[in-house]
Amino acid sequence: MKKIITKLILISFLFTVQAAQAALQVEITKGSDNALPIAIIPFEVIGQGANLSSVSDIVVSDLTRSGKFKPIDKSKLIARPKNLEDINYKLWRVAGIDHLVIGSLTVIKPNQYEVVFRLIDVFKGQQVIGRQFFVNDFTLRSHGHKISDLIYENITGQKGAFDTKVTFVTVNRKQGQQPSYKLQVADTDGFNTQTVLNSTQPIMSPSWSPDGSKLAYVSFEKRKSEIYIQNLFSQQREKVATFKGINGAPVWSPDGKKLALTLSKSGNPDIYVLTVASRKLKKITKHWGIDTEPAWTPDGNEIVFTSSRSGKPQIYRVSVNGGSAKRLTFEGKYNASPEVSKDGRTLVFVQGEGNVFKISTMDMQSGFVQVLTDGPLDESPSFSPNSGMILYASTDKFKGVLAAVSADGRFKQKLTLSEGDVREPSWGPFRK
């Protein structure tokens, strides 16, 4: 339980917001054998524009990072058709390519562009989806992700999550200086990074509101742990929990009206639910053990959490109305940091043995447990909104990094800062 308690560190901060680019470098560390080949033809650029992002490169990167697709390398494309009339379907069928993507970017005037793309089913010999977007420099990358989402959903039947955000904490240490901590938000590919919070002290437990407009997090003022809500658009923040003792681990309810959190105001860490608008507080658990790290089920009716009530950290579930808690995990002596997938089918958590901590999942119906990562220090798992990937914190050569693994464990990637460490990830919701 020591590992859990050490996460409840006192925090202070200085608030700023700033834009950055490509803060995280993505590296594929394990490919999937069943990835589908797809040909993304480099989009034709019509007109001249300064420093234009390649939309087709964004799509290639997205689909590759999903683990479900294997885009053909540009140098190995057997043809580069620009229009439907240019496609030799027989040629692509022989090459074993099921789907083909073509498109164009037209410069209308400075900072205004038209983007067109088409997804073609090679074996049917027809276009299955096509879209036209009008974009500017600021929205160009986002629309590249939207195209990836449309392609992903059309082929897999599962909603894409490329045009979403992630939040994380970065730490930069320089000799002779205090560490610099930042709470940051970025696109899923590491671009368009914004610093939400600066601090000379640790920041922890960021949690997205369901509409993606706010973050709840733990901070510290006047030598006391406190929970804040940060509006990402207005940049305003408000203090919502400043009780005696621990104020930690806030997480938004599915309807965005409440926060589940850990408080020790009665002497022992227990799970509470706070109604944000009224500040009404309800105690959910009451036990001599340490109850912490709450997470909601998608229907909002139950909370899963970590507890030491059995002697070692294990995961339990309890009704939001309170009552007796039911133990969920039984394999292993250490199971903590739970989160339920957005479809409600899978529980992800940290499973520990000795000093090795790995990311595992459990089927909520059968109880089947699968270990997804190798450790040794993997923590803070967070599902993508389509439940297809899991983002988590890890280490690489004594450096804190983020990593992601597919829900079936077949595909892995690493996200590394050029400077400093990165930790405490949380994957945001679908954009409204």
N, C-alpha and C positions, 0 to 999 in steps of 0.2 A: 504493500500500500504506500510505501515511501515514495515510489515513482509518481503516484497520483498526487500526493500531498505537495511534492516539490513543484508541481505545476501551478500551485496557488501562491505565486510570488507577488510581493507588493510592487505596484507600478506607479510611475509618474510620467507626464507627457508634455510635449509642446506641439500644438496643432498647426500643420501646414498642408497645402495641397499643391502638387506639381505634376507635370506630365513628363513621361520618359518613353523610351523605345527599347524593345527587345531586352528587358531586364533579365529574362530567363532564356537560357539556351537549351533547346530540346534535343535529346539524343536517344535514338531507339536502341534499347539494350537487349531486347528479345523479340524476334519476329514471330508471326503466326503462320503456321504451315498451310492453313486453309484460307488465307487471304485471297480475295477475288482479284484477278487481273483486270485493269481498266485503263483505257487510253485517254489521257487528257491532252488534247492538242493545244499548244501554246496559243493563247488568244491573240488575234490580229489587232494591232493598235493602229487606228486610223486617225491621223493628225499628230500633232506634236504636243507633248506635255512634259513638264520638268519633273524628274524623280518619281515617275508613276510606279506604284506597286504593281507587280505582275499578278493579275487576278488568278490566272491559271496556276501560278506557282503556289498561291495561297491554298487553292483547292487541292493541289497535289499534296502539300504538307498536311492539310487537315485529314484527308482520306488515309494517308499513310499513318498518321498518329492514332487513327481509330483502331488499327490492327485488323480491320475487316477487309481492307483493300490493299492492292499492290499496284500502284500506278506504274505504267511502263516508262522507263527512263527516256528522256528526250532524245538521246542519241540513238535509241533503238526503235523509234517509231517508224513503221513501215510506210507511212504516208502522213501528210499534214493537210487534210481537207479544211477548207474555210467555210464551205456551205454544204447543205444537204445534197445538192446536185453533184458535189465533188467526191462523195463517199463511194468507194468500191466495197460493197458489203461482202462480197465473196472473198476478197483479199483479207478482210479482218476476221471473217469466220474461220478461214484456214489457219490464221495466226492464233486462234483460240481466245479471241477477245469478245466478251459478251456485251460490253458497253463502251460507248465512245462519247466524249464530251468535246464540243466545239464552241467557240464564242468569239466575241470581239469587244474592244473598248474604243469608243469614238470620242475624240475631244471636241466638245461643242464650243466651248470657250474656256478661258483660264478658270480652273477650279470648278468645272462643270463637265460631266462625262455621261455617256450612255454606255451601259454594260448589257450585253445580250449573251445568253448562253443556251445551249440545247443539249439535252441528254438523249442519246440514240441507243435503242436496243438493236444490236447488230443482227441477231438471229431473226428478229421480226422484220428487220429492214425498215424501221420507222422511228420517228421522234416520239418519245414518251413524255417528255416535259420540256418546256421552254419558258424563259422569263426575260423581261426587259426591266432594267433599273436605271434611274437617273441619280447619280451620286456626285459627291465632291471629294476633295482631298481627305476630309475628316471621316467620311462614311465609306470610303472605298474598301478598306480592309474588312469592315463589318459586312458589307455586301458580298465580299468574297466568301466569308464564313456562311452567309445565308445560302449561297449557291451550294456549298458543301453540304449543308443541312438538307437541302432539297434533294440532292443526289443520294445522300445516305438514306433518307427516309423512303425514297421511291424504290430503291433496290432492296433494302433490308426490311422495310416495313416498320422500322423503329425510328422515332423522332431523333433527329440529329441534335447534338449539343455543342457544336463548334462556335456558334454565335452566342456564347455565354461568358461569364466572368469567373475568375477565381480570386480569392484573397489569401494573403499569407503575411508572415512577419519575417523581415530581413534583419540580420545582425552584422554589423561591420566593426571589427576590432582593430585598432591601431595602437602600436606600442606607445606607452606613455599617455594615452588618452582614454577617456571613458568610452565604453562601447556605445555605438549608435544603433538604435532600434527604430524600425519603420513598419507601420501597418500599411500594406500596399494592396492595390486592386489592379488586375491585368486581364487581358484577353487570355483565352485558354492556350494560345501559342506563345505567350510571354510578351506580346507587344502591347502598346498603349498603356503603359504602367502609370498609375497615379499613386502618389503618397498621400494617404489619409491622415496619418498620425506620425509625428516624430517624437522620440523620447531618448533620454540617456539611461532609462531603466527598461527592463523587459516588458513586452506587451504580449497578451495571450488571449486565447479563446474567442477569436472573431466568429460571428454567426450571422448569416444572411437572413434578412426578412424575406418572406415568400415572393414579394414583388420586386426584389432586388434593389430597392431604394435606400435601405438602411443596413447598417452593421451594428450589432451589439457586441461589446467587448468588455474586458476587465481592465481597470486602470487603478491608479493610486494617487490620492491627494491627502495631505495632512496626516501622512503615515497610517493610512487606512485603506484597505481594499474596497473598491467601488465599481459598480457596473454602469456603463454609459451606453446610450444609443446615439449613433452618428448618422445623420442624414447625408447621403453622398451627393445630393444635388444642391441643397441649400448650404451645406457645410456646417450646419448647426448641430450641436450635441446637447444632450440632456442627461443628467444623472438620474438613474432609476432605482438604484439599490445601494445604500450606504449604512447597513445595519452593523451592529457590534459583531466583531469576529470576521469570518470568511464571507465574502460576497464573490461567488465564482461561477464559472461554467455556464454562462447564459446561452440559451438556444430558443429560437423563435418557434411558436406553434404554427401549424399549417395554415391557420386562418389569419396569421399576422397580428393577432390581438393580445397574445400572451407571451411570456417568457418562462420557460422552466429554468431553474437555477439552483445552485447549492448555497445554502446559508447555514451558519453555525450560531446564529443569534440566540438559540436556546441552549447552547453549550456543546452540541454535537452536530457535525455536518449532516444535514438532511436535504431532501428534495422539496422544493417549493414551486408554486406556480404564481407568477405575478401578472395581473391584468394591467397592461401598460397604461391605458387611458385613465383608469380610476385609482391605480396604485394599490388595488385590493390584493392582498397576499393570502395564499392558501397553502397550508402545510400538507404535503402528500405522503411523506414517509416519517416514521418515528421509531428509531431503533438505536441501540447502543453502538452498532457498527457505523463505519463511515460510508455514507451514501453520497455519491457524486457523479459527475459526467452524465447528466440526463440527455435523452434524445427522444423525440416524439415519433410515434407511429404515424403513417400518412393520414389516417382517418382522424387523428387528434384525440382519440379516446384513451390511449395508453401512453405511458412513458417507460422507456427502457433506461437502465442506469447501472453504474458500477457500485458494488457494495462489498464490504469486508465482513458482513454478518455471518458468513460461513467459516471465517478464520482467514481466508485468502480472498483476493479480489475476484469476484465472479459477477456475471451480468444477470439482472433481474428485470421483470416487467411488473408494472402496477397501473391500476386504473387512475385516470386523472381525478377521480372522486375519492382517491385514497383507498384504504383497505389493505389486505394482506398482499404481499409481493410474491411472485412466482419466479423461481430460479430457472434461467434459460440455458446456461452453459455448465457443462460437467466435465468436459475433456480438458485436462491440464489444470495446473495449480494457479495460473494467472490469466485471467480474461478481463479486459477492460476497454474503455473508450469506444462504446458501441454507437452505431448509427444504423438505421433501417433504410433500405433502399426505397426509392420513391414509389415503386410498385408494391411495396410491402412484403415482398417474397423472401428477401435476404437480409440477414444481419451481418454487418462487417464489424470487426473488433481487433484489438491487439491481443495476441496470445504469447505469453512469455514462459520461458523455461530457463532457469538460472539467470544468466545475464544476456540472454538472446531473446529479442522481441520481434515477432513477425506479424504480418497482416493475414487474418483468416476470415472466412465467411461461414455462415451457417444457414442452411435452408430452414425457414421459419416453420414449415410444416413437418418435414421429416426429421429435422435435427441434425442432418448430415453436415459435418465440418470439413472444410477444405482449406489448407494452408496455401496462400498465394505467393508469398515473398520469402526471401532467404534470410532477412535480417542483416546484421545482428541488432540494429537499433531502429526499427521501423515503428512509427506511431502516428496518431492523429488522422485516421482514415476518414475520407469524405467521398460519398457517392456523387457521380455526375447526375444531372437531373433526369437523364434517360436510363439510369441504372446500369449503363454499359461499362463504365470505367470507375476506378477508385483512385483518388488522389491521396497521397500520404507523405509524411516526412520521413527522411532516411538519412544515412550518412554515406559519404564516399571519400575515402582517403582523409578521414578525420574532419571532413567538412560537411556541414548540414546542407542537404539538397532536398528538393521535392522529387517524387517519383509517382508514376501512375501505372496501374496494372489493370488489364481487362478483367471483368467479373468472373471469367472462366480461367484466368491465370495464364492464358496462352501468349499474351502480348504485354511487353513492359517498355517503359520509357523513363528517362531521367531528365529533370529540369534543374539546371545549375546556374547560380549567379556568377557573373564575371568577377565580382568582389563580394566577400563575406559569405555568411550562412543564410539559409532560408528554412523556415519551419512553420508550424501551426497553420496548415492549409485548410481552406473550406471552399467547396465548389458551389458557385451561385446557381440560382434558379433559371429556368427558361425566361427569356425576355418577353415581356407582355406586348 
